[in-house]
Amino acid sequence: MVPIDTVFCRFPRVVHDLARSLNKQVSLVLRGQETEIDRTLVDLLSDPLVHLIRNALDHGFEPPEERQRLGKPPNGTLVLEARPEGDHIIVTASDDGAGIDPTRVLQKALEKELVSAEQAGKLSTKEILELIFLPGFSTAGQTTSVSGRGVGMDVVRTNLQALNGSVELHSRVGVGTTVTLHLPLTLATLQVLRVKVGTDIYALPLRTITEMARFSSMKVHLVDGAEHVWLRDEALPLLRLRSLLSASEIPLNREAKVVAMSAAGRRFVLLVDALVDQEATVVKPLPGFRGLEGFSGTMVGGDGRVRLVLDPVGLLSLAEQQGTQVSAR
């Protein structure tokens, strides 16, 4: 474990040089530099943070004269903060710039044909802002050395998912934007729950699991055409793991279990054939399969066999591709 300042100390010069090249006035405030992270995260975290800083300075902050016209101080403030939270590290990048205009984001997404007009009409404001994470998305009017190449926030999300983390975005027009990165405290070991689907066994990150229950005691309800179950007085989307992985129906038997999960600010339940056990393991990446949706890596179990580790955020994406919308909560 090393202080996160090992990463943060690189950015004052980055902000100074970039602000100068863009003719903007921006001060960087660092907080929580003493927060400790796994040494292996140092280099892996640097690239996502560089993308966030470049986006904030290029797209977020207004020129000094524009800020004064709006009643803001000419000097903008970018706050980079880290803090521990359970077995996670939370890193936030907050600016007091112009914020992200969802109308402009949606217009750009339609122009680039990243969404259809029919899909656009059904999107909430939060879902519209999520479009900036799509590969190839950019609101820049022209390509420069800083922006406009369509490479940025999608890299942030991809890198975070590769680290078994997630990213959240909150923005208000005229007020500013905050991007929150959720990172595992350490990559050395991961507590997992092993689950069975058919004859196969997969691993789920234990930190994303909130509850487990017997499926036979539940009733399935259709909400907007998608399956939901009631759990703790809340209707949660039901994702059938066998369907997600192989597009075949899961048999309804007395051993079937649901695992309530929370990932990327969204809650859902995952239906599996059976629960096997819990264990601490070392997760290794999938060589040659970077970005394989639904999986975050491999592990070697106590029985010596290699198992696939499931990525909850990737499972949500697979479910949405199959037509199940999982709303943020």
C-alpha positions in Angstrom: 0.0 0.0 0.0 1.2 3.5 -0.9 -0.3 7.0 -0.5 -2.4 8.1 -3.4 -0.3 11.2 -3.5 2.0 9.0 -5.6 -0.6 9.6 -8.3 -1.9 13.0 -7.3 1.5 14.7 -7.3 1.7 14.4 -11.1 -1.3 16.6 -11.7 -0.5 20.2 -10.6 1.9 20.6 -13.5 -0.6 18.9 -15.9 -3.3 21.4 -14.8 -1.0 24.4 -15.0 0.3 23.6 -18.5 -3.1 22.7 -19.9 -4.9 25.7 -18.5 -2.2 27.9 -19.9 -2.5 26.4 -23.4 -6.3 26.8 -23.3 -6.1 30.4 -21.9 -8.0 29.5 -18.8 -7.4 30.1 -15.1 -7.8 27.0 -13.1 -6.6 26.1 -9.6 -6.1 22.4 -8.5 -7.0 21.5 -5.0 -5.8 18.1 -3.7 -7.5 16.4 -0.7 -6.9 13.0 0.9 -3.4 12.6 -0.5 -2.5 10.4 2.5 -5.2 7.8 1.5 -3.5 4.5 0.8 -4.0 2.4 -2.3 -2.6 -0.8 -3.7 0.8 -0.2 -5.3 -0.5 -1.9 -8.5 -3.2 0.7 -8.8 -0.8 3.6 -9.1 -0.1 3.4 -12.8 -3.5 2.0 -13.7 -5.3 5.0 -12.0 -3.2 7.6 -13.7 -4.7 7.4 -17.2 -8.4 7.7 -16.1 -7.5 10.7 -14.0 -5.6 12.4 -16.8 -8.7 12.0 -19.0 -10.9 13.5 -16.3 -8.6 16.5 -15.9 -8.3 17.1 -19.6 -12.1 16.9 -20.0 -12.7 19.3 -17.1 -10.3 22.0 -18.4 -11.3 21.7 -22.1 -15.0 21.2 -21.8 -15.9 22.1 -18.2 -14.3 25.5 -17.4 -15.4 28.6 -19.1 -12.9 31.3 -20.2 -12.2 33.9 -17.5 -14.2 36.6 -19.2 -17.2 34.3 -19.6 -17.0 33.3 -15.9 -17.0 36.9 -14.8 -20.0 37.6 -17.1 -21.9 34.8 -15.3 -21.0 36.2 -11.9 -18.3 33.6 -11.2 -14.7 34.2 -10.1 -12.4 34.2 -13.2 -10.4 31.5 -11.6 -12.0 28.1 -11.7 -11.4 25.3 -9.2 -10.8 21.7 -9.8 -10.9 19.5 -6.7 -9.3 16.0 -6.7 -10.1 14.1 -3.6 -9.6 10.5 -2.3 -11.1 8.8 0.7 -11.4 5.3 2.0 -15.0 3.8 2.2 -15.1 0.2 3.5 -13.1 -2.0 1.2 -13.2 0.7 -1.5 -11.3 3.9 -2.3 -13.5 6.7 -3.6 -11.8 9.3 -5.9 -13.7 12.3 -7.0 -12.9 15.0 -9.5 -15.2 18.0 -9.1 -15.2 21.3 -11.0 -17.2 24.5 -10.8 -17.4 24.9 -14.5 -20.3 25.1 -17.0 -21.7 21.6 -16.3 -22.9 19.2 -19.0 -25.9 20.2 -21.1 -28.0 17.0 -21.6 -29.7 18.6 -24.6 -26.4 19.0 -26.4 -25.2 15.5 -25.4 -28.4 14.0 -26.9 -28.1 16.1 -30.0 -24.4 14.9 -30.5 -25.4 11.3 -29.8 -28.1 11.5 -32.5 -25.8 13.1 -35.0 -23.2 10.3 -34.5 -26.0 7.7 -34.7 -25.1 6.4 -31.3 -28.8 6.2 -30.3 -31.9 6.2 -32.4 -34.6 8.9 -32.3 -36.9 6.3 -30.7 -34.4 5.5 -28.0 -33.7 9.1 -27.4 -37.3 9.9 -26.5 -37.3 7.3 -23.7 -34.0 8.4 -22.0 -34.0 10.1 -18.6 -31.5 13.0 -17.9 -29.2 10.6 -16.1 -29.3 8.1 -19.0 -28.5 10.9 -21.4 -25.4 12.0 -19.5 -24.3 8.3 -19.5 -24.0 8.5 -23.3 -20.7 10.4 -22.9 -19.2 7.0 -21.9 -20.0 5.5 -25.3 -16.9 4.8 -27.5 -16.5 7.5 -30.1 -18.6 10.1 -28.3 -17.4 13.7 -28.2 -19.1 17.1 -28.0 -16.0 19.0 -29.3 -16.7 21.0 -32.4 -13.3 20.3 -33.8 -10.4 17.9 -33.2 -7.5 19.3 -31.3 -4.5 17.9 -29.3 -6.8 17.9 -26.3 -10.2 16.7 -27.5 -12.5 15.9 -30.4 -11.0 12.5 -31.1 -13.8 10.5 -29.4 -11.3 9.0 -26.9 -11.9 9.9 -23.3 -14.7 9.0 -21.0 -15.1 5.5 -22.6 -11.5 4.9 -21.7 -12.2 6.0 -18.1 -15.1 3.5 -17.8 -13.2 0.7 -19.5 -10.1 1.1 -17.3 -12.3 1.2 -14.1 -14.1 -1.9 -15.1 -10.8 -3.7 -15.7 -9.9 -2.8 -12.1 -13.3 -4.2 -10.8 -14.4 -0.6 -10.2 -17.0 1.7 -11.5 -17.6 5.4 -12.4 -20.5 7.7 -11.7 -21.3 11.1 -13.2 -23.3 14.0 -11.7 -23.6 17.4 -13.4 -25.7 20.6 -13.3 -25.7 23.1 -16.0 -24.0 26.3 -14.9 -22.9 24.8 -11.6 -20.3 22.1 -12.4 -19.6 18.4 -12.8 -18.5 15.7 -10.4 -17.1 12.3 -11.5 -16.8 9.6 -8.9 -14.5 6.6 -9.2 -15.1 3.6 -7.0 -12.0 1.4 -6.7 -11.2 -1.8 -4.8 -8.9 -1.1 -1.8 -6.6 -3.7 -3.1 -6.1 -5.9 -6.2 -4.1 -8.5 -4.3 -7.2 -10.5 -3.2 -10.9 -10.4 -3.8 -13.6 -11.9 -1.7 -16.0 -13.8 -4.1 -19.2 -15.8 -3.9 -19.1 -18.8 -6.2 -22.4 -19.6 -7.9 -23.5 -22.5 -10.1 -25.3 -22.2 -13.4 -25.9 -25.6 -15.0 -22.7 -27.5 -14.6 -20.5 -24.4 -14.6 -19.3 -22.4 -11.6 -18.7 -18.6 -11.7 -17.5 -16.1 -9.1 -19.2 -12.8 -8.1 -17.4 -10.0 -6.2 -18.8 -10.3 -2.7 -18.6 -6.5 -2.1 -21.3 -6.0 -4.7 -23.7 -8.4 -3.0 -26.3 -7.1 -0.5 -28.5 -10.2 0.1 -29.2 -13.8 -1.0 -32.6 -15.5 -1.0 -34.5 -18.5 -2.2 -36.1 -17.9 -5.5 -39.0 -20.4 -5.0 -40.5 -18.0 -2.3 -40.8 -15.2 -4.8 -43.3 -14.1 -7.4 -42.1 -12.7 -10.7 -43.9 -9.5 -12.0 -43.6 -7.8 -15.4 -42.9 -4.1 -15.2 -42.7 -2.4 -18.6 -42.2 -5.8 -20.1 -39.2 -6.7 -17.9 -39.2 -9.3 -15.1 -39.0 -7.9 -11.5 -39.2 -9.5 -8.0 -40.1 -7.9 -4.7 -37.3 -7.8 -2.1 -37.5 -5.8 1.1 -40.5 -3.8 -0.3 -38.7 -2.9 -3.5 -39.3 -4.1 -7.0 -35.9 -5.1 -8.4 -35.1 -6.1 -12.0 -34.5 -9.9 -12.3 -31.6 -11.0 -14.5 -31.3 -14.7 -15.3 -27.6 -15.5 -15.4 -28.0 -18.5 -17.7 -30.0 -16.4 -20.2 -27.3 -13.7 -20.1 -24.5 -16.1 -20.7 -26.1 -18.6 -23.0 -29.5 -17.3 -24.0 -31.2 -20.5 -22.7 -33.9 -20.6 -20.1 -33.0 -21.4 -16.5 -34.9 -24.3 -15.0 -37.1 -23.3 -12.0 -36.1 -25.7 -9.2 -36.2 -25.5 -5.5 -32.4 -24.9 -5.2 -32.5 -21.8 -7.4 -31.3 -18.7 -5.6 -31.4 -14.9 -6.2 -28.4 -12.7 -5.3 -29.3 -9.1 -4.7 -26.5 -6.9 -6.1 -25.6 -3.2 -6.3 -23.2 -1.9 -9.0 -22.6 1.5 -10.6 -25.5 3.0 -8.5 -28.0 0.4 -9.7 -29.7 -2.5 -7.9 -30.9 -5.8 -9.3 -31.2 -9.5 -8.5 -29.3 -12.2 -10.3 -31.0 -15.7 -10.6 -28.6 -18.6 -10.3 -29.0 -22.4 -10.0 -27.2 -22.6 -6.6 -24.8 -21.0 -4.2 -21.5 -22.9 -3.8 -19.3 -21.1 -1.3 -17.3 -18.0 -0.5 -13.5 -17.6 -0.7 -10.7 -15.1 -1.0 -8.9 -15.3 -4.4 -6.5 -13.5 -6.6 -8.1 -12.3 -9.8 -6.1 -12.4 -13.0 -7.1 -10.6 -16.3 -8.3 -12.5 -19.3 -5.3 -12.5 -21.7 -6.3 -11.5 -25.1 -9.9 -10.8 -24.1 -9.7 -7.2 -22.8 -13.2 -5.7 -22.6 -15.1 -9.1 -22.9 -18.5 -8.0 -21.6 -19.8 -9.6 -18.5 -16.4 -10.9 -17.2 -13.7 -9.1 -15.2 -11.0 -11.9 -15.1 -10.2 -15.4 -13.9 -9.4 -17.0 -10.6 -8.0 -20.3 -9.4 -10.3 -21.9 -6.8 -9.3 -23.9 -3.8 -9.9 -27.0 -5.9 -7.2 -25.9 -8.4 -9.7 -25.2 -11.2 -9.8 -21.9 -13.2 -13.1 -20.1 -12.9 -14.4 -17.0 -14.6 -15.1 -13.9 -12.4 -18.3 -12.1 -13.4 -18.4 -8.3 -13.8 -21.8 -6.9 -12.4 -21.5 -3.7 -14.5 -20.9 -5.9 -17.6 -23.9 -8.1 -16.7 -26.1 -4.9 -16.5 -24.9 -3.9 -20.0 -25.6 -7.4 -21.3 -29.1 -7.3 -19.8 -29.8 -3.9 -21.4 -28.7 -5.2 -24.7 -31.3 -7.9 -24.3 -34.0 -5.3 -23.5 -34.0 -5.1 -19.7 -33.6 -1.6 -18.4 -32.1 -1.3 -14.9 -32.7 2.2 -13.5 -30.4 4.0 -11.1 -31.5 4.1 -7.5 
